Amino acid sequence: MAGILYLCPTPIGNLKDISERVLDTLREADLIAAEDTRNSMKLMNAFDIHVPMTSYHEYNRTGKAFVLIDKLKEGANVALISDAGTPGISDPGEVLVKMCHEEGIKVTSLPGPCACITALTMSGLSTRRFSFEGFLPSDKKERKEVLESLKKEYRTMVLYEAPHHLKNTLSELSDTLGGDRQIALCRELTKKFEEVLRMTISQALEYYDTNEPKGEFVLVIEGIDKEKEKESVKSGWLEMDMEEHLNLYLEKGLDKKEAMKAVAKDRGISKSDVYKALL
């Protein structure tokens, strides 16, 4: 009978955040697959856990996954942990999980710390709908495409960023989304010097001109304000001559009645007002 892959969240800062269930699972596992065994050894020592560990990280995620799959097929229970937080979130664990499902191996995920959710809930920005982007791609072309796709995002956006890349990322966000967009910069989450700064992207750039970024960051950025967007679009139409506006729709193949209806909707006026203006 095949074993089970357990996704075990580890503290993102405060060791007290680890659950009893995670500790029990780690102690009872046959093998612990860790992103960095040296880093995870500190956690094991803190909780007196003595289970064999093996490395599973970004650079061996596919090859090592086959090794772990074989062990699971042999009946071993494997606990997967990352350096901090929930495995599989911006983490090579997603590859192993996918392969387990393809091989019919049971996977279970234990609840626990996740920097994305922690930052989102304390940001003061809308939490009803959000988009998690993780780390932006390092490839320039792909990075530009992702940033462009965020331009029209209505949901709150959550990004991860390292301190030495923060200024450059803020500059790119300002160029793409606009400097007046609200952002919450969350760092050192759950630790002694936890900090959340709420400001605009422009203010954040100015702040980090004189303050050196320290610690891993979670950036929570507001989405487009739908009402402001509607007003902006309406303002653009109002700058256009009414007849020119109508001709745009006529050229698209609409008949005059439908074109006038579309013009009225764009400008926030009645169809009769459009008719009178064109007369």
BELJO-V10635 format. One record per residue. N is the residue number from 1. RES is the residue in one letter. PSI is psi in whole degrees, 0 to 359 (none if undefined). OMEGA is omega in radians with two decimals (NA if undefined). Layout:
# BELJO-V10635
n = [N | N]
res = [RES | RES]
psi = [PSI | PSI]
omega = [OMEGA | OMEGA]
This chain:
# BELJO-V10635
n = [1 | 2 | 3 | 4 | 5 | 6 | 7 | 8 | 9 | 10 | 11 | 12 | 13 | 14 | 15 | 16 | 17 | 18 | 19 | 20 | 21 | 22 | 23 | 24 | 25 | 26 | 27 | 28 | 29 | 30 | 31 | 32 | 33 | 34 | 35 | 36 | 37 | 38 | 39 | 40 | 41 | 42 | 43 | 44 | 45 | 46 | 47 | 48 | 49 | 50 | 51 | 52 | 53 | 54 | 55 | 56 | 57 | 58 | 59 | 60 | 61 | 62 | 63 | 64 | 65 | 66 | 67 | 68 | 69 | 70 | 71 | 72 | 73 | 74 | 75 | 76 | 77 | 78 | 79 | 80 | 81 | 82 | 83 | 84 | 85 | 86 | 87 | 88 | 89 | 90 | 91 | 92 | 93 | 94 | 95 | 96 | 97 | 98 | 99 | 100 | 101 | 102 | 103 | 104 | 105 | 106 | 107 | 108 | 109 | 110 | 111 | 112 | 113 | 114 | 115 | 116 | 117 | 118 | 119 | 120 | 121 | 122 | 123 | 124 | 125 | 126 | 127 | 128 | 129 | 130 | 131 | 132 | 133 | 134 | 135 | 136 | 137 | 138 | 139 | 140 | 141 | 142 | 143 | 144 | 145 | 146 | 147 | 148 | 149 | 150 | 151 | 152 | 153 | 154 | 155 | 156 | 157 | 158 | 159 | 160 | 161 | 162 | 163 | 164 | 165 | 166 | 167 | 168 | 169 | 170 | 171 | 172 | 173 | 174 | 175 | 176 | 177 | 178 | 179 | 180 | 181 | 182 | 183 | 184 | 185 | 186 | 187 | 188 | 189 | 190 | 191 | 192 | 193 | 194 | 195 | 196 | 197 | 198 | 199 | 200 | 201 | 202 | 203 | 204 | 205 | 206 | 207 | 208 | 209 | 210 | 211 | 212 | 213 | 214 | 215 | 216 | 217 | 218 | 219 | 220 | 221 | 222 | 223 | 224 | 225 | 226 | 227 | 228 | 229 | 230 | 231 | 232 | 233 | 234 | 235 | 236 | 237 | 238 | 239 | 240 | 241 | 242 | 243 | 244 | 245 | 246 | 247 | 248 | 249 | 250 | 251 | 252 | 253 | 254 | 255 | 256 | 257 | 258 | 259 | 260 | 261 | 262 | 263 | 264 | 265 | 266 | 267 | 268 | 269 | 270 | 271 | 272 | 273 | 274 | 275 | 276 | 277 | 278 | 279]
res = [M | A | G | I | L | Y | L | C | P | T | P | I | G | N | L | K | D | I | S | E | R | V | L | D | T | L | R | E | A | D | L | I | A | A | E | D | T | R | N | S | M | K | L | M | N | A | F | D | I | H | V | P | M | T | S | Y | H | E | Y | N | R | T | G | K | A | F | V | L | I | D | K | L | K | E | G | A | N | V | A | L | I | S | D | A | G | T | P | G | I | S | D | P | G | E | V | L | V | K | M | C | H | E | E | G | I | K | V | T | S | L | P | G | P | C | A | C | I | T | A | L | T | M | S | G | L | S | T | R | R | F | S | F | E | G | F | L | P | S | D | K | K | E | R | K | E | V | L | E | S | L | K | K | E | Y | R | T | M | V | L | Y | E | A | P | H | H | L | K | N | T | L | S | E | L | S | D | T | L | G | G | D | R | Q | I | A | L | C | R | E | L | T | K | K | F | E | E | V | L | R | M | T | I | S | Q | A | L | E | Y | Y | D | T | N | E | P | K | G | E | F | V | L | V | I | E | G | I | D | K | E | K | E | K | E | S | V | K | S | G | W | L | E | M | D | M | E | E | H | L | N | L | Y | L | E | K | G | L | D | K | K | E | A | M | K | A | V | A | K | D | R | G | I | S | K | S | D | V | Y | K | A | L | L]
psi = [133 | 153 | 189 | 140 | 120 | 124 | 112 | 109 | 138 | 159 | 143 | 0 | 303 | 118 | 336 | 349 | 354 | 140 | 160 | 324 | 318 | 316 | 316 | 318 | 318 | 319 | 327 | 352 | 155 | 334 | 141 | 122 | 118 | 146 | 316 | 106 | 327 | 317 | 317 | 336 | 329 | 320 | 317 | 317 | 322 | 330 | 16 | 50 | 127 | 75 | 140 | 140 | 151 | 153 | 140 | 107 | 185 | 324 | 351 | 19 | 328 | 309 | 315 | 331 | 321 | 321 | 315 | 323 | 317 | 318 | 319 | 320 | 330 | 353 | 0 | 140 | 125 | 130 | 125 | 128 | 152 | 180 | 324 | 140 | 199 | 125 | 143 | 347 | 111 | 51 | 145 | 351 | 333 | 329 | 314 | 319 | 316 | 315 | 325 | 317 | 321 | 331 | 2 | 24 | 133 | 136 | 134 | 142 | 127 | 141 | 151 | 194 | 141 | 117 | 324 | 309 | 320 | 312 | 317 | 314 | 338 | 5 | 334 | 2 | 169 | 132 | 359 | 317 | 133 | 159 | 122 | 119 | 349 | 217 | 136 | 147 | 147 | 333 | 127 | 315 | 313 | 321 | 316 | 320 | 318 | 315 | 318 | 323 | 337 | 347 | 319 | 21 | 120 | 337 | 159 | 138 | 141 | 125 | 152 | 146 | 144 | 152 | 323 | 351 | 356 | 311 | 316 | 318 | 319 | 321 | 318 | 320 | 321 | 316 | 323 | 313 | 340 | 141 | 344 | 3 | 136 | 141 | 144 | 122 | 110 | 127 | 159 | 40 | 134 | 1 | 177 | 320 | 35 | 139 | 138 | 118 | 122 | 123 | 184 | 166 | 321 | 317 | 324 | 319 | 318 | 319 | 317 | 4 | 329 | 354 | 123 | 126 | 134 | 139 | 165 | 138 | 145 | 122 | 124 | 119 | 136 | 147 | 182 | 137 | 115 | 320 | 318 | 322 | 318 | 316 | 323 | 316 | 317 | 319 | 322 | 320 | 322 | 338 | 347 | 145 | 139 | 315 | 320 | 320 | 314 | 317 | 330 | 317 | 326 | 322 | 337 | 355 | 1 | 148 | 171 | 321 | 313 | 323 | 317 | 323 | 319 | 319 | 317 | 317 | 316 | 320 | 355 | 34 | 175 | 160 | 326 | 326 | 322 | 315 | 313 | 318 | 321 | 329 | none]
omega = [-3.11 | 3.09 | -3.12 | 3.02 | 3.13 | 3.06 | -3.00 | 3.12 | 3.10 | -3.08 | 3.07 | 3.11 | -3.08 | -3.09 | -3.12 | -3.11 | 3.12 | -3.07 | 3.09 | -3.12 | 3.10 | 3.13 | 3.13 | -3.12 | 3.12 | -3.12 | -3.06 | -3.12 | 3.06 | -3.11 | 3.06 | 3.08 | -3.03 | 3.13 | 3.09 | -3.05 | 3.13 | 3.13 | -3.10 | 3.12 | 3.11 | 3.12 | 3.14 | -3.14 | -3.12 | -3.10 | 3.04 | 3.13 | -3.09 | 3.14 | 3.13 | 3.13 | 3.04 | -3.11 | 3.05 | -3.02 | -3.05 | -3.01 | 3.07 | -2.96 | -3.12 | -3.12 | -3.12 | 3.12 | 3.12 | 3.12 | -3.13 | 3.10 | 3.13 | 3.14 | 3.11 | 3.12 | 3.13 | 3.10 | -3.14 | 3.01 | -3.08 | 3.06 | 3.13 | 3.09 | 3.04 | 3.12 | 3.13 | 3.09 | -3.05 | 3.12 | 3.12 | 3.10 | -3.03 | -2.92 | -3.11 | 3.13 | -3.12 | 3.12 | -3.14 | 3.13 | 3.13 | -3.13 | 3.11 | 3.13 | 3.12 | -3.12 | 3.12 | 3.14 | -3.09 | 3.08 | 3.04 | -3.10 | -3.14 | 3.11 | 3.11 | -3.05 | 3.07 | -3.05 | -3.12 | -3.10 | 3.13 | -3.13 | -3.11 | -3.06 | -3.14 | -3.07 | -3.06 | 3.09 | -3.06 | 3.13 | -3.07 | 3.09 | 3.13 | 3.14 | 3.12 | -3.10 | -3.11 | 3.07 | 3.07 | -3.13 | 3.10 | 3.10 | -3.02 | -3.11 | -3.13 | 3.13 | 3.14 | 3.14 | 3.14 | 3.13 | 3.12 | -3.13 | -3.13 | -3.11 | -3.07 | -3.11 | 3.12 | -3.11 | 3.00 | -3.10 | 3.14 | 3.13 | 2.97 | 3.07 | 3.09 | -3.07 | -3.08 | 3.09 | -2.98 | -3.08 | -3.14 | 3.14 | 3.10 | 3.11 | 3.11 | 3.11 | 3.12 | 3.13 | -3.05 | -3.04 | -3.08 | -3.08 | -3.10 | 3.14 | 3.12 | 3.13 | 3.01 | 3.14 | -3.05 | -3.12 | 3.11 | -3.08 | 3.14 | -3.12 | -3.08 | -3.08 | 3.08 | -3.09 | 3.03 | 3.11 | 3.10 | -3.11 | 3.02 | 3.13 | 3.12 | 3.12 | 3.11 | 3.09 | 3.14 | -3.12 | -3.09 | 2.95 | -3.10 | 3.12 | -3.11 | 3.12 | 3.12 | 3.12 | 3.11 | -3.07 | 2.89 | -3.13 | 3.11 | -2.98 | -3.13 | 3.07 | 3.13 | 3.02 | -3.05 | -3.12 | 3.10 | 3.13 | 3.12 | 3.14 | 3.13 | 3.13 | 3.13 | 3.13 | 3.13 | 3.11 | -3.09 | 3.11 | -3.12 | 3.06 | -3.07 | -3.11 | 3.10 | 3.12 | 3.13 | -3.11 | 3.10 | -3.12 | 3.10 | 3.13 | 3.11 | 3.09 | 3.11 | 3.04 | -3.00 | -3.12 | 3.13 | 3.12 | 3.13 | 3.11 | 3.13 | 3.12 | 3.14 | 3.13 | -3.14 | -3.01 | 3.10 | 3.13 | -3.14 | 3.13 | 3.13 | 3.10 | 3.10 | -3.14 | -3.13 | -3.10 | -3.13 | 3.06 | NA]
